Amino acid sequence: MATQQVICAGFGGQGVMSMGQLLTYAGMLEGKNVSWLPSYGPEMRGGTANCSVIVSDSPVGSPIVTDATAAIVMNLPSLLKFEKDLVKDGILLINSSLIDKKASRNDIRAYYVPANEIANEIGNSKVANMVMLGAFIELTKTVEVDSVIAALKKVFGPSKEHLIPMNQEALERGAAAVRA
């Protein structure tokens, strides 16, 4: 892995910030250079939210993602806004539960993951972000799934440890959704 420049985007409340934080934290646990830069629309819940994540073997010069190697989009406004920021051969992960539009570029690799359906099958709509993160990790191998679980344990703390298995299943189901 050289450097992954990732944009995670969606409505406020879809867990895009925590998805980015977990990816960043997992990279940190693996001794990689990381940065996480949040960006909120004017309204929190329901408004657009996105974060830029950089995970690299080399020092990170700026936290601003200029040439995204991947974009994880949870809603249509995010697809419309960030698809153009992907580099050629970049990875576009589309939450096909909420976005019925296909990628407009043919020089990128687009994957359609029904994240909300999978999350509902697991039994909690809030893990849709973890489904998408699992798909991203499967495709890029940026970090190990075990590192994300370790990061979750740190972030959740002992009081929410009972949520780990469900999140682990969401990561696995997301990976399975993009496995060829």
FIDO-255168 format. One record per residue: residue in one letter; x, y, z of N, C-alpha, C in turn. Coordinates in Angstrom, 1 decimal. Layout:
# FIDO-255168
<pt A; <X; Y; Z>; <X; Y; Z>; <X; Y; Z>>
...
***
This chain:
# FIDO-255168
<pt M; <0.8; -1.2; 0.0>; <0.0; 0.0; 0.0>; <0.9; 1.2; 0.0>>
<pt A; <0.6; 2.1; -0.9>; <1.4; 3.4; -0.9>; <0.6; 4.4; -0.1>>
<pt T; <-0.3; 5.1; -0.7>; <-1.1; 6.1; 0.1>; <-2.6; 5.9; -0.4>>
<pt Q; <-3.5; 5.8; 0.6>; <-4.9; 5.9; 0.3>; <-5.5; 7.2; 0.7>>
<pt Q; <-6.1; 7.9; -0.3>; <-6.7; 9.2; 0.0>; <-8.2; 8.9; -0.2>>
<pt V; <-9.0; 8.9; 0.9>; <-10.4; 8.5; 0.9>; <-11.3; 9.6; 1.3>>
<pt I; <-12.4; 9.7; 0.6>; <-13.5; 10.6; 1.0>; <-14.7; 9.7; 1.4>>
<pt C; <-15.1; 9.9; 2.7>; <-16.3; 9.3; 3.2>; <-17.4; 10.3; 3.2>>
<pt A; <-18.5; 10.1; 2.6>; <-19.6; 11.1; 2.5>; <-21.0; 10.6; 2.6>>
<pt G; <-21.9; 11.4; 3.2>; <-23.3; 11.0; 3.3>; <-24.0; 12.1; 4.0>>
<pt F; <-25.3; 11.7; 4.4>; <-26.1; 12.6; 5.3>; <-25.5; 12.6; 6.7>>
<pt G; <-25.6; 13.7; 7.4>; <-25.3; 13.7; 8.8>; <-26.1; 12.6; 9.5>>
<pt G; <-25.5; 11.8; 10.4>; <-26.3; 10.7; 11.1>; <-26.1; 9.4; 10.4>>
<pt Q; <-25.4; 9.3; 9.3>; <-25.2; 8.0; 8.6>; <-23.9; 7.4; 9.1>>
<pt G; <-23.1; 8.0; 10.0>; <-21.9; 7.4; 10.5>; <-20.7; 7.6; 9.6>>
<pt V; <-20.7; 8.6; 8.7>; <-19.6; 8.8; 7.8>; <-18.3; 9.3; 8.6>>
<pt M; <-18.5; 10.1; 9.6>; <-17.4; 10.6; 10.5>; <-16.8; 9.4; 11.2>>
<pt S; <-17.6; 8.6; 11.8>; <-17.1; 7.5; 12.6>; <-16.4; 6.5; 11.7>>
<pt M; <-16.9; 6.3; 10.5>; <-16.3; 5.4; 9.5>; <-14.9; 5.9; 9.2>>
<pt G; <-14.8; 7.2; 9.0>; <-13.4; 7.8; 8.7>; <-12.5; 7.7; 9.9>>
<pt Q; <-13.1; 7.9; 11.1>; <-12.3; 7.9; 12.3>; <-11.8; 6.5; 12.6>>
<pt L; <-12.6; 5.5; 12.4>; <-12.2; 4.1; 12.6>; <-11.1; 3.7; 11.6>>
<pt L; <-11.2; 4.1; 10.4>; <-10.2; 3.8; 9.4>; <-8.9; 4.5; 9.8>>
<pt T; <-9.0; 5.7; 10.2>; <-7.8; 6.5; 10.7>; <-7.1; 5.8; 11.9>>
<pt Y; <-7.9; 5.5; 12.9>; <-7.5; 4.9; 14.1>; <-6.8; 3.5; 13.8>>
<pt A; <-7.4; 2.7; 12.9>; <-6.9; 1.4; 12.6>; <-5.5; 1.6; 11.9>>
<pt G; <-5.4; 2.6; 11.1>; <-4.1; 2.8; 10.4>; <-3.1; 3.2; 11.4>>
<pt M; <-3.5; 4.0; 12.4>; <-2.6; 4.5; 13.5>; <-2.1; 3.3; 14.3>>
<pt L; <-3.0; 2.4; 14.6>; <-2.7; 1.2; 15.4>; <-1.7; 0.3; 14.6>>
<pt E; <-1.7; 0.4; 13.3>; <-0.8; -0.4; 12.5>; <0.5; 0.4; 12.2>>
<pt G; <0.7; 1.5; 12.8>; <1.9; 2.3; 12.7>; <2.0; 3.0; 11.4>>
<pt K; <0.9; 3.3; 10.7>; <0.9; 4.0; 9.5>; <0.7; 5.5; 9.8>>
<pt N; <1.0; 6.3; 8.8>; <0.8; 7.8; 8.9>; <-0.6; 8.1; 8.5>>
<pt V; <-1.3; 8.8; 9.3>; <-2.8; 9.0; 9.0>; <-3.2; 10.5; 9.2>>
<pt S; <-4.3; 10.9; 8.6>; <-4.9; 12.1; 8.9>; <-6.4; 11.9; 8.7>>
<pt W; <-7.2; 12.7; 9.5>; <-8.7; 12.7; 9.4>; <-9.1; 14.1; 9.4>>
<pt L; <-9.9; 14.6; 8.4>; <-10.3; 15.9; 8.3>; <-11.8; 15.9; 8.1>>
<pt P; <-12.6; 16.3; 9.1>; <-14.1; 16.3; 9.0>; <-14.6; 17.6; 8.3>>
<pt S; <-15.7; 17.5; 7.6>; <-16.3; 18.7; 7.0>; <-17.8; 18.5; 7.1>>
<pt Y; <-18.5; 19.4; 7.7>; <-20.0; 19.4; 7.9>; <-20.7; 20.4; 7.0>>
<pt G; <-21.8; 20.0; 6.6>; <-22.7; 21.0; 5.9>; <-23.3; 21.9; 7.0>>
<pt P; <-24.0; 22.9; 6.6>; <-24.6; 23.9; 7.6>; <-25.5; 23.2; 8.6>>
<pt E; <-26.2; 22.1; 8.2>; <-27.1; 21.4; 9.1>; <-26.5; 20.1; 9.5>>
<pt M; <-26.5; 19.7; 10.8>; <-25.9; 18.5; 11.2>; <-26.6; 17.2; 10.7>>
<pt R; <-27.6; 16.7; 11.5>; <-28.3; 15.5; 11.1>; <-29.1; 15.9; 9.9>>
<pt G; <-29.0; 15.0; 8.8>; <-29.8; 15.2; 7.6>; <-29.0; 16.1; 6.6>>
<pt G; <-28.1; 16.9; 7.1>; <-27.3; 17.7; 6.1>; <-26.2; 16.8; 5.6>>
<pt T; <-25.4; 17.3; 4.7>; <-24.3; 16.5; 4.2>; <-23.1; 16.6; 5.1>>
<pt A; <-22.4; 15.5; 5.3>; <-21.2; 15.4; 6.1>; <-20.2; 14.6; 5.3>>
<pt N; <-19.0; 15.0; 5.4>; <-17.9; 14.1; 4.8>; <-16.6; 14.3; 5.5>>
<pt C; <-15.8; 13.3; 5.4>; <-14.4; 13.5; 5.9>; <-13.4; 13.0; 5.0>>
<pt S; <-12.2; 13.5; 5.1>; <-11.1; 13.1; 4.2>; <-10.2; 12.3; 5.1>>
<pt V; <-9.8; 11.1; 4.7>; <-8.9; 10.3; 5.4>; <-7.7; 9.9; 4.5>>
<pt I; <-6.6; 10.1; 5.1>; <-5.3; 9.6; 4.4>; <-4.6; 8.6; 5.3>>
<pt V; <-4.3; 7.5; 4.7>; <-3.6; 6.4; 5.3>; <-2.4; 6.1; 4.4>>
<pt S; <-1.2; 6.3; 5.0>; <0.0; 6.2; 4.1>; <1.2; 5.6; 4.8>>
<pt D; <2.1; 5.0; 4.0>; <3.4; 4.5; 4.6>; <4.3; 5.7; 4.7>>
<pt S; <4.1; 6.8; 4.0>; <5.0; 7.9; 4.1>; <4.3; 9.0; 4.9>>
<pt P; <5.1; 10.0; 5.3>; <4.5; 11.1; 6.1>; <3.4; 11.8; 5.3>>
<pt V; <2.3; 12.3; 5.9>; <1.2; 12.9; 5.3>; <1.5; 14.4; 5.3>>
<pt G; <1.6; 15.1; 4.1>; <1.9; 16.5; 4.1>; <0.8; 17.4; 4.4>>
<pt S; <-0.4; 17.0; 3.9>; <-1.6; 17.8; 4.1>; <-2.8; 16.9; 4.3>>
<pt P; <-3.7; 17.3; 5.2>; <-4.9; 16.5; 5.5>; <-6.0; 16.6; 4.4>>
<pt I; <-5.7; 17.5; 3.4>; <-6.7; 17.7; 2.4>; <-6.6; 16.7; 1.3>>
<pt V; <-7.6; 16.0; 1.0>; <-7.6; 15.0; -0.1>; <-7.8; 15.8; -1.4>>
<pt T; <-6.8; 15.7; -2.3>; <-6.9; 16.4; -3.6>; <-7.2; 15.4; -4.7>>
<pt D; <-6.5; 14.2; -4.6>; <-6.7; 13.2; -5.6>; <-7.2; 11.9; -4.9>>
<pt A; <-8.5; 11.8; -4.8>; <-9.0; 10.7; -4.0>; <-8.8; 9.4; -4.7>>
<pt T; <-8.2; 8.4; -4.0>; <-8.0; 7.1; -4.5>; <-9.3; 6.2; -4.3>>
<pt A; <-10.1; 6.7; -3.4>; <-11.4; 6.0; -3.1>; <-12.4; 7.0; -2.6>>
<pt A; <-13.7; 6.8; -2.9>; <-14.8; 7.5; -2.3>; <-15.8; 6.6; -1.8>>
<pt I; <-16.3; 6.7; -0.6>; <-17.4; 5.9; -0.1>; <-18.6; 6.8; 0.1>>
<pt V; <-19.6; 6.7; -0.8>; <-20.7; 7.6; -0.8>; <-22.0; 6.9; -0.3>>
<pt M; <-22.6; 7.5; 0.7>; <-23.8; 6.9; 1.3>; <-25.1; 7.5; 0.8>>
<pt N; <-25.0; 8.6; 0.0>; <-26.3; 9.2; -0.5>; <-26.0; 9.9; -1.9>>
<pt L; <-27.1; 10.2; -2.6>; <-26.9; 10.8; -3.9>; <-26.2; 12.1; -4.0>>
<pt P; <-26.5; 13.1; -3.1>; <-25.7; 14.3; -3.2>; <-24.2; 14.1; -3.0>>
<pt S; <-23.8; 13.1; -2.3>; <-22.4; 12.8; -2.1>; <-21.8; 12.2; -3.4>>
<pt L; <-22.6; 11.4; -4.0>; <-22.1; 10.8; -5.3>; <-21.9; 11.9; -6.3>>
<pt L; <-22.9; 12.8; -6.4>; <-22.8; 13.9; -7.4>; <-21.7; 14.8; -7.1>>
<pt K; <-21.4; 15.0; -5.8>; <-20.3; 16.0; -5.4>; <-18.9; 15.4; -5.6>>
<pt F; <-18.7; 14.1; -5.2>; <-17.4; 13.6; -5.1>; <-16.9; 12.6; -6.2>>
<pt E; <-17.7; 12.2; -7.0>; <-17.3; 11.2; -8.1>; <-16.2; 11.9; -8.9>>
<pt K; <-16.3; 13.1; -9.2>; <-15.3; 13.8; -10.1>; <-13.9; 13.9; -9.4>>
<pt D; <-13.9; 13.8; -8.1>; <-12.6; 13.9; -7.3>; <-11.7; 12.7; -7.3>>
<pt L; <-12.3; 11.6; -7.9>; <-11.5; 10.3; -7.9>; <-10.4; 10.4; -9.0>>
<pt V; <-9.3; 9.8; -8.7>; <-8.3; 9.6; -9.7>; <-8.7; 8.5; -10.7>>
<pt K; <-8.1; 8.4; -11.8>; <-8.3; 7.3; -12.8>; <-8.0; 6.0; -12.1>>
<pt D; <-8.9; 5.0; -12.3>; <-8.8; 3.7; -11.6>; <-9.1; 3.8; -10.1>>
<pt G; <-9.6; 4.9; -9.7>; <-10.0; 5.1; -8.3>; <-11.2; 4.2; -8.0>>
<pt I; <-11.5; 3.9; -6.7>; <-12.6; 3.1; -6.3>; <-13.7; 3.9; -5.8>>
<pt L; <-14.9; 3.7; -6.3>; <-16.1; 4.4; -5.9>; <-17.1; 3.3; -5.3>>
<pt L; <-17.3; 3.5; -4.0>; <-18.2; 2.6; -3.3>; <-19.6; 3.3; -3.1>>
<pt I; <-20.6; 2.8; -3.8>; <-21.9; 3.4; -3.8>; <-22.9; 2.6; -2.9>>
<pt N; <-23.6; 3.3; -2.0>; <-24.6; 2.7; -1.2>; <-25.8; 2.5; -2.0>>
<pt S; <-26.0; 1.4; -2.7>; <-27.1; 1.2; -3.6>; <-28.4; 1.1; -3.0>>
<pt S; <-28.5; 1.0; -1.6>; <-29.8; 1.1; -0.9>; <-30.4; 2.4; -1.1>>
<pt L; <-29.6; 3.5; -1.1>; <-30.2; 4.8; -1.2>; <-29.9; 5.6; -2.5>>
<pt I; <-29.0; 5.0; -3.3>; <-28.6; 5.6; -4.6>; <-29.0; 4.7; -5.7>>
<pt D; <-29.9; 5.1; -6.6>; <-30.2; 4.3; -7.7>; <-29.5; 4.7; -9.0>>
<pt K; <-28.6; 5.7; -8.9>; <-27.9; 6.2; -10.0>; <-26.6; 5.4; -10.1>>
<pt K; <-26.1; 5.1; -11.4>; <-24.9; 4.4; -11.6>; <-23.7; 5.5; -11.7>>
<pt A; <-22.5; 5.1; -11.5>; <-21.4; 6.0; -11.7>; <-21.4; 6.5; -13.1>>
<pt S; <-21.0; 7.8; -13.3>; <-21.1; 8.4; -14.7>; <-19.7; 8.2; -15.4>>
<pt R; <-18.7; 7.9; -14.6>; <-17.3; 7.8; -15.2>; <-17.1; 6.3; -15.5>>
<pt N; <-16.3; 6.0; -16.6>; <-16.0; 4.7; -16.9>; <-14.5; 4.4; -16.7>>
<pt D; <-13.7; 5.4; -16.2>; <-12.3; 5.2; -15.9>; <-12.0; 5.0; -14.4>>
<pt I; <-13.1; 4.6; -13.7>; <-13.0; 4.3; -12.3>; <-13.6; 2.9; -12.0>>
<pt R; <-13.4; 2.4; -10.8>; <-13.9; 1.1; -10.5>; <-15.1; 1.3; -9.5>>
<pt A; <-16.3; 1.1; -10.0>; <-17.5; 1.4; -9.1>; <-18.0; 0.1; -8.6>>
<pt Y; <-18.4; 0.1; -7.3>; <-19.0; -1.0; -6.7>; <-20.3; -0.6; -6.0>>
<pt Y; <-21.3; -1.4; -6.1>; <-22.7; -1.1; -5.6>; <-23.0; -2.0; -4.4>>
<pt V; <-23.1; -1.4; -3.2>; <-23.3; -2.2; -2.0>; <-24.6; -1.8; -1.4>>
<pt P; <-25.5; -2.8; -1.2>; <-26.8; -2.4; -0.6>; <-26.7; -2.4; 0.9>>
<pt A; <-25.9; -1.4; 1.4>; <-25.5; -1.3; 2.8>; <-26.7; -1.3; 3.8>>
<pt N; <-27.7; -0.5; 3.4>; <-28.9; -0.4; 4.4>; <-29.6; -1.8; 4.5>>
<pt E; <-29.8; -2.5; 3.3>; <-30.4; -3.8; 3.4>; <-29.6; -4.7; 4.2>>
<pt I; <-28.3; -4.8; 4.0>; <-27.4; -5.7; 4.7>; <-27.5; -5.3; 6.2>>
<pt A; <-27.5; -4.1; 6.6>; <-27.5; -3.6; 8.0>; <-28.8; -4.1; 8.6>>
<pt N; <-29.9; -3.9; 7.8>; <-31.2; -4.3; 8.4>; <-31.3; -5.8; 8.6>>
<pt E; <-30.7; -6.6; 7.7>; <-30.6; -8.1; 7.8>; <-29.9; -8.4; 9.1>>
<pt I; <-28.8; -7.7; 9.4>; <-28.0; -7.9; 10.6>; <-28.9; -7.5; 11.8>>
<pt G; <-29.8; -6.6; 11.7>; <-30.7; -6.2; 12.8>; <-30.5; -4.8; 13.3>>
<pt N; <-29.7; -4.0; 12.6>; <-29.5; -2.6; 13.1>; <-29.1; -1.7; 11.9>>
<pt S; <-30.0; -0.8; 11.6>; <-29.7; 0.1; 10.4>; <-28.5; 0.9; 10.6>>
<pt K; <-28.1; 1.1; 11.8>; <-26.9; 2.0; 12.1>; <-25.6; 1.4; 11.7>>
<pt V; <-25.5; 0.1; 11.3>; <-24.2; -0.4; 10.9>; <-24.0; -0.4; 9.4>>
<pt A; <-24.8; 0.3; 8.7>; <-24.7; 0.5; 7.2>; <-23.3; 1.0; 6.9>>
<pt N; <-22.8; 2.0; 7.7>; <-21.5; 2.5; 7.5>; <-20.4; 1.5; 7.7>>
<pt M; <-20.6; 0.5; 8.6>; <-19.6; -0.5; 8.8>; <-19.6; -1.5; 7.6>>
<pt V; <-20.8; -1.7; 7.0>; <-20.9; -2.6; 5.8>; <-20.0; -1.9; 4.7>>
<pt M; <-20.1; -0.6; 4.5>; <-19.4; 0.1; 3.5>; <-17.9; 0.0; 3.8>>
<pt L; <-17.5; 0.2; 5.1>; <-16.1; 0.2; 5.5>; <-15.5; -1.2; 5.2>>
<pt G; <-16.3; -2.3; 5.5>; <-15.9; -3.6; 5.2>; <-15.6; -3.9; 3.8>>
<pt A; <-16.5; -3.3; 2.9>; <-16.3; -3.4; 1.5>; <-15.0; -2.7; 1.0>>
<pt F; <-14.8; -1.5; 1.6>; <-13.6; -0.7; 1.3>; <-12.3; -1.5; 1.6>>
<pt I; <-12.3; -2.0; 2.9>; <-11.1; -2.7; 3.3>; <-10.8; -4.0; 2.5>>
<pt E; <-11.9; -4.7; 2.1>; <-11.8; -5.9; 1.2>; <-11.1; -5.5; -0.1>>
<pt L; <-11.5; -4.3; -0.7>; <-11.0; -3.9; -2.0>; <-9.6; -3.4; -1.9>>
<pt T; <-9.3; -2.7; -0.9>; <-8.0; -1.9; -0.8>; <-6.9; -2.5; 0.1>>
<pt K; <-7.4; -3.3; 1.1>; <-6.4; -3.9; 2.1>; <-5.6; -2.8; 2.8>>
<pt T; <-6.2; -1.6; 2.9>; <-5.6; -0.4; 3.5>; <-5.2; -0.7; 5.0>>
<pt V; <-6.1; -1.4; 5.7>; <-5.8; -1.8; 7.1>; <-6.4; -3.2; 7.3>>
<pt E; <-6.1; -3.8; 8.4>; <-6.6; -5.2; 8.7>; <-8.0; -5.0; 9.4>>
<pt V; <-8.9; -5.9; 9.2>; <-10.2; -5.8; 9.8>; <-10.0; -5.9; 11.4>>
<pt D; <-9.0; -6.7; 11.8>; <-8.7; -6.8; 13.2>; <-8.3; -5.4; 13.8>>
<pt S; <-7.7; -4.6; 13.1>; <-7.3; -3.3; 13.6>; <-8.5; -2.4; 13.7>>
<pt V; <-9.5; -2.6; 12.8>; <-10.8; -1.8; 12.9>; <-11.5; -2.2; 14.2>>
<pt I; <-11.5; -3.6; 14.4>; <-12.2; -4.1; 15.7>; <-11.5; -3.6; 16.9>>
<pt A; <-10.2; -3.5; 16.9>; <-9.4; -3.0; 18.0>; <-9.7; -1.5; 18.2>>
<pt A; <-9.8; -0.8; 17.1>; <-10.2; 0.6; 17.2>; <-11.6; 0.8; 17.8>>
<pt L; <-12.5; 0.0; 17.3>; <-13.9; 0.0; 17.8>; <-13.9; -0.2; 19.3>>
<pt K; <-13.1; -1.2; 19.8>; <-13.1; -1.5; 21.3>; <-12.6; -0.2; 22.0>>
<pt K; <-11.6; 0.5; 21.5>; <-11.1; 1.7; 22.1>; <-12.2; 2.8; 22.1>>
<pt V; <-12.8; 3.0; 20.9>; <-13.8; 4.1; 20.8>; <-15.1; 3.8; 21.6>>
<pt F; <-15.6; 2.6; 21.5>; <-16.8; 2.2; 22.2>; <-16.6; 2.2; 23.7>>
<pt G; <-15.5; 1.6; 24.2>; <-15.3; 1.4; 25.6>; <-16.0; 0.2; 26.1>>
<pt P; <-15.8; -0.2; 27.4>; <-16.4; -1.4; 27.9>; <-18.0; -1.4; 27.9>>
<pt S; <-18.6; -0.2; 28.1>; <-20.0; -0.2; 28.2>; <-20.7; -0.6; 26.9>>
<pt K; <-20.1; -0.4; 25.7>; <-20.7; -0.8; 24.5>; <-20.1; -2.0; 23.8>>
<pt E; <-19.3; -2.7; 24.6>; <-18.6; -3.9; 24.0>; <-19.5; -4.9; 23.3>>
<pt H; <-20.8; -4.9; 23.8>; <-21.8; -5.9; 23.3>; <-22.1; -5.6; 21.8>>
<pt L; <-21.7; -4.4; 21.3>; <-22.0; -4.0; 19.9>; <-20.9; -4.5; 18.9>>
<pt I; <-19.8; -5.0; 19.5>; <-18.6; -5.4; 18.6>; <-19.0; -6.5; 17.7>>
<pt P; <-19.7; -7.6; 18.1>; <-20.0; -8.7; 17.2>; <-20.8; -8.3; 16.0>>
<pt M; <-21.8; -7.4; 16.3>; <-22.7; -6.9; 15.2>; <-21.9; -6.1; 14.2>>
<pt N; <-21.0; -5.2; 14.7>; <-20.1; -4.4; 13.8>; <-19.2; -5.3; 13.0>>
<pt Q; <-18.7; -6.4; 13.7>; <-17.8; -7.3; 13.0>; <-18.5; -8.0; 11.9>>
<pt E; <-19.8; -8.4; 12.1>; <-20.6; -9.0; 11.1>; <-20.8; -8.1; 9.9>>
<pt A; <-21.1; -6.8; 10.2>; <-21.3; -5.8; 9.2>; <-20.0; -5.7; 8.3>>
<pt L; <-18.9; -5.6; 8.9>; <-17.6; -5.5; 8.2>; <-17.5; -6.8; 7.3>>
<pt E; <-17.8; -8.0; 7.8>; <-17.6; -9.2; 7.0>; <-18.6; -9.2; 5.9>>
<pt R; <-19.9; -8.8; 6.1>; <-20.9; -8.8; 5.1>; <-20.6; -7.8; 4.0>>
<pt G; <-20.0; -6.6; 4.4>; <-19.6; -5.7; 3.4>; <-18.5; -6.2; 2.5>>
<pt A; <-17.5; -6.9; 3.1>; <-16.4; -7.5; 2.3>; <-17.0; -8.6; 1.4>>
<pt A; <-17.9; -9.4; 1.9>; <-18.5; -10.4; 1.0>; <-19.3; -9.8; -0.2>>
<pt A; <-19.8; -8.6; 0.0>; <-20.6; -8.0; -1.0>; <-19.8; -7.5; -2.3>>
<pt V; <-18.5; -7.3; -2.0>; <-17.6; -6.9; -3.2>; <-16.6; -8.0; -3.6>>
<pt R; <-16.7; -9.1; -2.9>; <-15.7; -10.2; -3.3>; <-16.2; -10.7; -4.7>>
<pt A; <-15.3; -10.8; -5.6>; <-15.6; -11.3; -6.9>; <-15.9; -12.8; -6.9>>
***
